C-alpha cells in the first residue's frame, strides 16, 4: 500500500498524468467540434472536402506575381494570394527594420531637434491604430496623386499616379538570372573569405583586408552584374495611350499604401527596441572604446550594436510576426492578399468556410513558425557564451 501511495505521490508521475489528461481532453474536444461541424454541414446540405480547389476560379486579380489567370483553378488563386502576402511582408520587414534602426539611433542623438523629432514620431505611431495608417496612405496620400495624364515622371520611364506606379518590365529575364547567380557566388566567396580571415587571425594574429574585399564582393560585383543585366536586356517601357499607361508592370496603389503603412507603423516599435537595446550596453564598454581611440561611429558599429543585438533580437521577432499578421489589413483596401482573395472572393464563390479558413490559418501558422525558427537560430548564434 505504501508503494502505491509513493507511486501516486511521485511528482513526475503526477506531472505526466496531468499532461496526458490535458492532451486527451484537448483531442476529445477537437474531435467533438469536427464531428459537430460535419453533422451540421450534412444537415444544411453543404458539401465538405477540398475538391473545390480544382474548380475554375473565374476571379480576376489585378496584381499577380504568379502565372494565375481567371481560367485557372481555385488552388492557383490561393497561391497567388500567398505570393502577394509574402511579397508585401518581406519588403516591409526589410524597410521597417532599416527605418526603425535609423529612428532608434536618432532618439539617442546629442542633437536636441533630431532627438525630439524621433521621439515625437515614436509616440505618435505607438498610440495610433494600424488601420488609420492603412486608410491614411490609401485615401490621404495615394488618392491625392494626379491622374494618369498628369503623372509624376521618374526619368521618363516610370510614372506615378493615383492608379499606381507603372515601371518598365524586361522582355526576358535570362540576363537577370545570370546576374543573380553571379551575386550569389560573390556572397558565397565573401562568406568563405570571412571564415578564412577568422581562422588566420586566430592562428597568426594578422588581419585580412575584410573591408576592401567586402566592398568588392558585396557592392562592386552586384552593381556591375545588375548594370550589365539592365543594359543587355530589352525593356517594355510604359506609354500613355488614352486615359492610362500601357506596357510595363503596374504596382497597384493598394500595395503601395499597405507597404507604406506597415513600414511607418512597425518602424516606430522597432525604434524603441533599438533604443532600449543600445541603452542596455554597459557604459563602460563605450568608455573603453573611446580609450582605444575609436570614433563615435566606429563605437556604435563595432561595439554597441553587436552587443545590443543580443537584447534586441527576441522582441524584434515579435515585431516581425506582427508584420506578417498585420499584412491582412490589406483586405480593408482590397489588396489581393491571401485573406482578400481566398477568405473573401473564394469563400463567397464556394461557401467552403471551414476548409478555406483552415487553409488560411495554416499559411500564417507555417510562415510564422518559420520566422520564429530563423530568429531563434539567429538569437542562439549571437548569444553570449559563458562557462
C-alpha positions as CSV (number, residue, x, y, z in Angstrom):
1,X,0.0,0.0,0.0
2,X,2.8,2.4,0.9
3,X,4.5,1.7,-2.5
4,X,1.2,2.5,-4.3
5,X,0.9,5.8,-2.4
6,X,4.5,6.6,-3.0
7,X,4.0,6.0,-6.7
8,X,0.9,8.2,-6.8
9,X,2.5,11.0,-4.8
10,X,5.6,11.0,-7.1
11,X,5.8,14.4,-8.7
12,X,7.0,13.1,-12.0
13,X,4.1,10.6,-12.2
14,X,1.6,13.3,-11.4
15,X,3.1,15.7,-14.0
16,X,2.9,13.0,-16.7
17,X,-0.7,12.1,-15.7
18,X,-1.9,15.7,-15.7
19,X,-0.3,16.4,-19.1
20,X,-1.7,13.2,-20.6
21,X,-5.2,14.1,-19.2
22,X,-5.0,17.6,-20.7
23,X,-3.8,16.2,-24.1
24,X,-6.6,13.7,-24.1
25,X,-9.2,16.3,-23.2
26,X,-8.0,18.7,-26.0
27,X,-8.1,15.9,-28.6
28,X,-11.5,14.9,-27.5
29,X,-12.7,18.5,-27.7
30,X,-11.3,18.8,-31.2
31,X,-12.9,15.6,-32.3
32,X,-16.2,16.8,-30.9
33,X,-16.0,20.1,-32.7
34,X,-15.1,18.4,-36.0
35,X,-17.9,15.9,-35.8
36,X,-20.4,18.5,-34.8
37,X,-19.4,20.8,-37.7
38,X,-19.6,17.8,-40.1
39,X,-23.1,16.8,-39.0
40,X,-24.3,20.4,-39.2
41,X,-22.9,20.7,-42.7
42,X,-24.6,17.5,-43.8
43,X,-27.9,18.6,-42.4
44,X,-27.6,22.0,-44.2
45,X,-26.7,20.3,-47.5
46,X,-23.2,21.9,-47.6
47,X,-20.5,19.7,-49.2
48,X,-17.2,19.2,-47.3
49,X,-13.8,18.4,-48.5
50,X,-11.1,20.0,-50.7
51,X,-12.5,19.1,-54.1
52,X,-13.5,22.7,-54.6
53,X,-9.8,23.6,-55.0
54,X,-9.9,22.2,-58.6
55,X,-12.9,24.2,-59.7
56,X,-12.4,27.0,-62.2
57,X,-11.8,30.2,-60.2
58,X,-13.3,32.9,-62.6
59,X,-11.9,35.6,-60.2
60,X,-9.9,38.4,-61.7
61,X,-6.8,39.5,-59.8
62,X,-5.4,43.0,-60.5
63,X,-1.9,42.3,-59.1
64,X,-0.4,38.9,-59.8
65,X,3.1,37.6,-59.3
66,X,2.4,34.0,-60.4
67,X,1.0,32.9,-63.7
68,X,-2.6,32.9,-62.4
69,X,-5.4,33.7,-64.8
70,X,-9.2,33.7,-64.4
71,X,-9.4,30.3,-66.1
72,X,-7.1,28.6,-63.5
73,X,-8.5,26.7,-60.5
74,X,-9.0,28.0,-57.0
75,X,-5.8,26.4,-55.8
76,X,-3.9,28.7,-58.2
77,X,-5.9,31.6,-56.8
78,X,-4.8,30.5,-53.3
79,X,-1.1,30.5,-54.3
80,X,-1.5,33.9,-55.9
81,X,-2.8,35.3,-52.7
82,X,0.1,33.7,-50.7
83,X,2.6,35.2,-53.1
84,X,1.2,38.6,-52.7
85,X,1.2,38.3,-48.9
86,X,4.8,37.1,-48.9
87,X,5.8,40.0,-51.2
88,X,4.5,42.8,-49.0
89,X,5.6,41.1,-45.8
90,X,9.2,40.5,-46.9
91,X,9.7,44.1,-48.2
92,X,8.0,45.6,-45.2
93,X,10.3,43.6,-42.9
94,X,13.4,44.9,-44.6
95,X,12.3,48.5,-44.9
96,X,10.8,48.8,-41.4
97,X,14.0,47.3,-39.8
98,X,16.1,49.9,-41.6
99,X,13.8,52.8,-40.8
100,X,13.4,51.6,-37.2
101,X,17.2,51.5,-36.7
102,X,17.6,55.0,-38.0
103,X,14.8,56.4,-35.8
104,X,16.0,54.4,-32.7
105,X,19.6,55.8,-33.1
106,X,18.2,59.3,-33.7
107,X,16.4,59.1,-30.4
108,X,19.8,58.9,-28.7
109,X,21.3,61.7,-30.8
110,X,23.1,64.5,-29.0
111,X,21.3,67.0,-31.3
112,X,18.1,68.0,-29.4
113,X,16.0,68.7,-32.6
114,X,16.8,65.2,-34.1
115,X,16.0,63.5,-30.7
116,X,12.7,65.4,-30.3
117,X,11.5,64.6,-33.9
118,X,12.3,60.9,-33.5
119,X,10.7,60.8,-30.0
120,X,7.5,62.5,-31.3
121,X,7.3,60.1,-34.2
122,X,7.6,57.1,-31.9
123,X,5.0,58.4,-29.5
124,X,2.6,59.2,-32.3
125,X,2.9,55.8,-34.1
126,X,2.6,53.8,-30.9
127,X,-0.7,55.4,-30.0
128,X,-2.5,55.3,-33.4
129,X,-4.2,52.1,-34.8
130,X,-2.6,50.5,-37.8
131,X,-5.9,50.7,-39.7
132,X,-5.6,54.5,-39.6
133,X,-2.2,54.3,-41.3
134,X,-3.6,52.0,-44.0
135,X,-6.5,54.3,-44.7
136,X,-4.3,57.4,-44.5
137,X,-1.8,56.2,-47.0
138,X,-4.5,54.9,-49.3
139,X,-7.1,57.7,-49.2
140,X,-5.0,60.6,-48.0
141,X,-1.8,60.1,-50.0
142,X,-2.3,57.7,-52.9
143,X,-5.7,59.1,-53.9
144,X,-4.3,62.6,-53.8
145,X,-1.8,61.9,-56.6
146,X,-2.5,63.2,-60.1
147,X,-4.4,61.4,-62.8
148,X,-2.5,59.3,-65.3
149,X,-2.3,62.2,-67.9
150,X,-0.6,64.3,-65.2
151,X,1.6,61.5,-63.8
152,X,4.8,62.2,-62.0
153,X,7.5,61.0,-64.3
154,X,10.7,59.3,-63.0
155,X,13.4,59.7,-65.6
156,X,10.7,59.3,-68.3
157,X,10.5,55.5,-67.8
158,X,8.4,55.1,-64.6
159,X,5.2,57.0,-63.9
160,X,3.4,57.6,-60.6
161,X,-0.3,58.5,-60.4
162,X,-3.4,57.6,-58.5
163,X,-3.7,54.3,-60.3
164,X,-0.3,53.1,-59.0
165,X,3.3,53.1,-60.1
166,X,4.0,51.9,-63.7
167,X,7.5,50.7,-64.1
168,X,9.4,49.2,-67.1
169,X,9.3,45.4,-67.4
170,X,12.1,43.3,-69.0
171,X,11.1,41.4,-72.1
172,X,13.2,38.4,-70.9
173,X,14.8,37.6,-67.5
174,X,17.7,35.4,-68.7
175,X,20.3,38.2,-68.2
176,X,19.0,38.9,-64.7
177,X,19.1,35.2,-63.8
178,X,22.8,35.2,-64.7
179,X,23.3,38.4,-62.7
180,X,21.7,36.9,-59.6
181,X,23.8,33.8,-59.9
182,X,26.9,36.0,-60.1
183,X,25.7,37.9,-57.0
184,X,25.1,34.6,-55.1
185,X,28.6,33.3,-56.0
186,X,30.0,36.6,-54.9
187,X,28.2,36.4,-51.5
188,X,29.4,32.8,-51.1
189,X,33.0,33.9,-51.8
190,X,32.7,36.7,-49.2
191,X,31.5,34.2,-46.6
192,X,34.3,31.8,-47.3
193,X,36.8,34.7,-47.2
194,X,35.5,35.8,-43.7
195,X,35.9,32.2,-42.4
196,X,39.4,32.1,-43.7
197,X,40.3,35.5,-42.3
198,X,38.9,34.5,-38.9
199,X,41.0,31.3,-38.8
200,X,44.1,33.3,-40.0
201,X,43.5,35.8,-37.2
202,X,43.2,33.1,-34.6
203,X,46.3,31.3,-35.9
204,X,48.7,34.2,-36.7
205,X,47.1,37.3,-35.3
206,X,47.3,39.0,-38.7
207,X,44.4,41.0,-40.0
208,X,43.0,40.4,-43.5
209,X,41.6,43.2,-45.7
210,X,38.0,42.4,-44.8
211,X,36.6,45.8,-45.6
212,X,38.2,46.1,-49.0
213,X,37.2,42.6,-50.1
214,X,33.7,43.1,-48.7
215,X,33.3,46.3,-50.8
216,X,34.3,44.5,-53.9
217,X,32.3,41.3,-53.4
218,X,29.2,42.8,-51.8
219,X,29.0,46.1,-53.5
220,X,31.1,46.4,-56.7
221,X,30.3,42.9,-58.2
222,X,26.5,43.2,-57.6
223,X,26.4,46.7,-59.0
224,X,28.3,45.7,-62.1
225,X,26.2,42.5,-62.6
226,X,22.9,44.3,-62.3
227,X,24.2,47.1,-64.6
228,X,25.2,44.6,-67.2
229,X,21.9,42.8,-67.0
230,X,20.0,46.1,-67.2
231,X,21.9,47.3,-70.3
232,X,21.8,43.9,-72.1
233,X,18.0,43.5,-71.7
234,X,15.3,44.9,-73.8
235,X,12.6,46.7,-71.7
236,X,8.9,47.2,-72.2
237,X,8.6,51.0,-71.4
238,X,5.1,52.2,-70.4
239,X,3.5,54.5,-72.9
240,X,0.4,56.8,-72.3
241,X,-2.4,55.6,-74.5
242,X,-5.8,57.2,-74.0
243,X,-6.5,57.6,-70.3
244,X,-3.9,55.2,-68.9
245,X,-0.5,53.8,-69.5
246,X,0.1,50.6,-71.5
247,X,3.0,48.3,-71.1
248,X,5.4,47.7,-68.2
249,X,4.3,46.5,-64.8
250,X,1.8,48.3,-62.6
251,X,2.4,48.4,-58.9
252,X,-1.1,48.9,-57.7
253,X,-1.9,51.7,-55.2
254,X,-3.2,49.1,-52.7
255,X,0.2,47.5,-52.5
256,X,2.0,50.9,-52.1
257,X,-0.4,52.0,-49.4
258,X,-0.3,48.8,-47.4
259,X,3.5,48.6,-47.7
260,X,3.9,52.3,-46.5
261,X,1.5,51.7,-43.6
262,X,3.3,48.6,-42.4
263,X,6.7,50.2,-42.7
264,X,5.9,53.5,-41.0
265,X,3.9,51.8,-38.3
266,X,6.3,48.9,-37.4
267,X,9.3,51.2,-37.6
268,X,8.0,53.1,-34.5
269,X,8.0,49.9,-32.4
270,X,11.4,48.7,-33.8
271,X,12.9,52.1,-32.9
272,X,12.0,51.7,-29.3
273,X,13.5,48.2,-29.3
274,X,16.7,49.6,-30.8
275,X,16.9,52.4,-28.3
276,X,16.4,50.1,-25.4
277,X,19.0,47.6,-26.8
278,X,21.6,50.3,-27.2
279,X,21.0,51.7,-23.7
280,X,21.3,48.2,-22.2
281,X,25.0,48.1,-23.2
282,X,27.2,49.0,-20.2
283,X,28.6,52.5,-20.4
284,X,32.0,51.1,-19.5
285,X,32.1,49.4,-23.0
286,X,31.7,52.8,-24.6
287,X,34.3,54.4,-22.4
288,X,36.7,51.6,-23.2
289,X,36.2,52.0,-26.9
290,X,36.8,55.8,-26.6
291,X,40.0,55.0,-24.6
292,X,41.1,52.8,-27.5
293,X,40.7,55.7,-29.9
294,X,37.5,54.6,-31.7
295,X,35.3,57.3,-33.1
296,X,31.6,57.5,-32.1
297,X,30.5,56.0,-35.4
298,X,33.0,53.1,-35.0
299,X,31.9,52.6,-31.4
300,X,28.3,52.3,-32.5
301,X,29.1,49.9,-35.3
302,X,31.7,47.8,-33.7
303,X,30.9,47.8,-30.0
304,X,27.4,49.0,-29.2
305,X,25.2,47.4,-32.0
306,X,26.8,43.9,-31.8
307,X,26.1,43.8,-28.0
308,X,22.7,45.4,-28.3
309,X,21.6,42.7,-30.8
310,X,21.5,40.1,-28.1
311,X,18.9,42.2,-26.3
312,X,17.0,43.4,-29.4
313,X,16.5,40.0,-31.2
314,X,13.7,38.5,-29.0
315,X,11.4,41.5,-29.2
316,X,12.3,42.0,-32.8
317,X,10.9,38.5,-33.5
318,X,7.6,39.6,-32.1
319,X,7.5,42.6,-34.4
320,X,8.4,40.6,-37.5
321,X,5.5,38.2,-36.7
322,X,3.2,41.3,-36.3
323,X,4.2,42.5,-39.7
324,X,3.1,39.1,-41.2
325,X,-0.2,39.2,-39.3
326,X,-0.8,42.9,-39.9
327,X,-0.5,42.4,-43.7
328,X,-4.0,41.0,-43.5
329,X,-5.2,44.7,-43.0
330,X,-4.7,44.9,-46.8
331,X,-8.2,43.4,-47.1
332,X,-9.5,46.8,-45.8
333,X,-8.4,48.5,-49.1
334,X,-8.8,45.4,-51.3
335,X,-5.2,44.5,-51.6
336,X,-5.3,41.0,-53.2
337,X,-3.5,39.0,-50.4
338,X,-4.5,35.5,-49.2
339,X,-7.2,36.9,-46.9
340,X,-8.9,39.1,-49.5
341,X,-8.7,36.6,-52.4
342,X,-9.2,33.3,-50.5
343,X,-11.2,34.1,-47.4
344,X,-13.1,36.8,-49.4
345,X,-13.7,36.0,-53.0
346,X,-13.1,32.3,-53.0
347,X,-15.2,31.8,-49.8
348,X,-18.1,33.8,-51.3
349,X,-18.0,31.7,-54.5
350,X,-17.7,28.3,-52.9
351,X,-19.1,28.5,-49.4
352,X,-16.4,26.1,-48.1
353,X,-15.9,28.2,-45.0
354,X,-14.2,25.6,-42.7
355,X,-11.7,24.4,-45.3
356,X,-10.8,27.9,-46.6
357,X,-10.4,29.3,-43.1
358,X,-8.3,26.3,-42.1
359,X,-6.0,26.7,-45.1
360,X,-5.6,30.4,-44.5
361,X,-4.8,29.9,-40.8
362,X,-2.3,27.2,-41.8
363,X,-0.5,29.7,-44.1
364,X,0.0,32.2,-41.4
365,X,1.0,29.5,-38.9
366,X,3.6,27.9,-41.2
367,X,5.2,31.2,-42.2
368,X,5.1,32.5,-38.6
369,X,6.8,29.3,-37.3
370,X,9.4,29.6,-40.0
371,X,10.1,33.2,-39.0
372,X,10.3,32.2,-35.3
373,X,12.6,29.3,-36.1
374,X,15.0,31.5,-38.0
375,X,15.0,34.3,-35.4
376,X,15.6,31.7,-32.6
377,X,18.5,30.3,-34.6
378,X,20.0,33.7,-35.0
379,X,19.4,34.6,-31.4
380,X,21.2,31.4,-30.3
381,X,24.1,32.2,-32.7
382,X,24.7,35.7,-31.3
383,X,24.1,34.7,-27.7
384,X,26.9,35.4,-25.2
385,X,28.6,32.1,-24.4
386,X,29.6,31.7,-20.8
387,X,31.3,28.9,-18.9
